Each structure stands twice: as C-alpha cells, then as structure tokens.
Amino acid sequence: MRVHQVVGPTWKPRVKDIAVLVNTSGKSLTIELPTGCFRLEPGCRRMIDARALNLESVKRLLEAGEIQWEPYRRGGR
C-alpha cells in the first residue's frame, strides 16, 4: 500500500494575493464562495484569496458595510 506524505502547503500565496475580511456587522454572516459557504462571526477576521473580493456575494456585503477588507500584513494586524 502506498503511503502519501504531506510535503507542504499546496497553495503558496504571495502577500498581495491575500485579503483579510472583517465582520463589522455585529451578526453572524454566511458568505457564498465557489467552494461552499463561509461563516464569519461578529468581529472575526479571516484570510481569503484576494480574488474573492470580486464575487457578487462579497461585493454586496462590502457595499452594505457589513464587512470590511484589509490587505494581509505578515506578522500581525
């Protein structure tokens, strides 16, 4: 039987390819992504592929002021 070993991450993004979403709405949000639904709790921040900022579901929440995005910075907020 063949054993697979994990060598490292399959996606090695550049810093500019990452965005941080922040839930500013005060309520739990469900964001629809091509890979499935993504839940973002109030006050939470999550890293995503920056291309997701172009999705209609994300644009709608940004325009409504329910989420904000910021560029990812290594080593902290």
C-alpha positions as CSV (number, residue, x, y, z in Angstrom):
1,M,0.0,0.0,0.0
2,R,1.3,3.4,-1.0
3,V,1.7,6.0,1.8
4,H,1.2,9.7,0.9
5,Q,3.3,12.2,2.8
6,V,2.4,15.8,3.2
7,V,5.3,17.8,1.9
8,G,3.9,21.3,2.5
9,P,1.1,23.6,1.5
10,T,-0.3,23.2,-1.9
11,W,-1.0,26.9,-2.3
12,K,1.9,29.2,-1.5
13,P,0.3,32.7,-2.0
14,R,2.2,35.9,-2.3
15,V,1.2,38.5,0.3
16,K,-0.6,40.6,-2.3
17,D,-2.8,37.5,-3.1
18,I,-4.3,37.5,0.4
19,A,-7.0,39.7,1.8
20,V,-8.4,39.8,5.3
21,L,-12.2,40.0,5.7
22,V,-13.5,41.6,8.9
23,N,-17.2,41.2,10.1
24,T,-18.3,44.7,11.2
25,S,-22.0,43.9,11.3
26,G,-22.4,42.6,14.8
27,K,-24.2,39.4,13.5
28,S,-23.1,36.1,12.0
29,L,-22.7,36.2,8.3
30,T,-22.7,33.5,5.7
31,I,-20.7,34.3,2.6
32,E,-21.2,32.2,-0.5
33,L,-18.0,31.2,-2.2
34,P,-17.5,28.9,-5.2
35,T,-16.0,26.4,-2.8
36,G,-19.0,26.5,-0.5
37,C,-20.5,28.6,2.3
38,F,-18.1,30.5,4.6
39,R,-19.3,31.7,8.0
40,L,-17.9,34.8,9.6
41,E,-18.8,35.6,13.2
42,P,-19.2,39.1,14.5
43,G,-15.8,40.8,15.0
44,C,-13.9,37.9,13.4
45,R,-11.3,38.3,10.7
46,R,-10.3,35.7,8.2
47,M,-7.8,35.5,5.4
48,I,-9.1,34.7,2.0
49,D,-7.8,34.7,-1.6
50,A,-8.0,38.3,-2.7
51,R,-9.8,37.3,-5.9
52,A,-12.9,36.6,-3.7
53,L,-13.3,40.3,-3.4
54,N,-14.7,40.3,-6.9
55,L,-17.5,37.9,-6.1
56,E,-21.0,39.3,-6.0
57,S,-21.8,37.9,-2.6
58,V,-18.7,39.6,-1.1
59,K,-19.3,42.8,-3.0
60,R,-22.9,43.0,-1.7
61,L,-21.7,42.7,1.9
62,L,-18.9,45.3,1.3
63,E,-21.3,47.8,-0.2
64,A,-23.8,47.2,2.7
65,G,-21.0,47.9,5.2
66,E,-21.4,44.6,6.9
67,I,-17.8,43.5,6.2
68,Q,-14.6,45.4,5.5
69,W,-11.4,44.1,3.9
70,E,-7.8,45.0,4.5
71,P,-4.6,43.8,2.9
72,Y,-2.8,41.0,4.6
73,R,0.3,42.0,6.5
74,R,2.8,39.4,7.7
75,G,3.3,39.2,11.4
76,G,0.1,40.7,12.6
77,R,-2.8,43.0,12.1
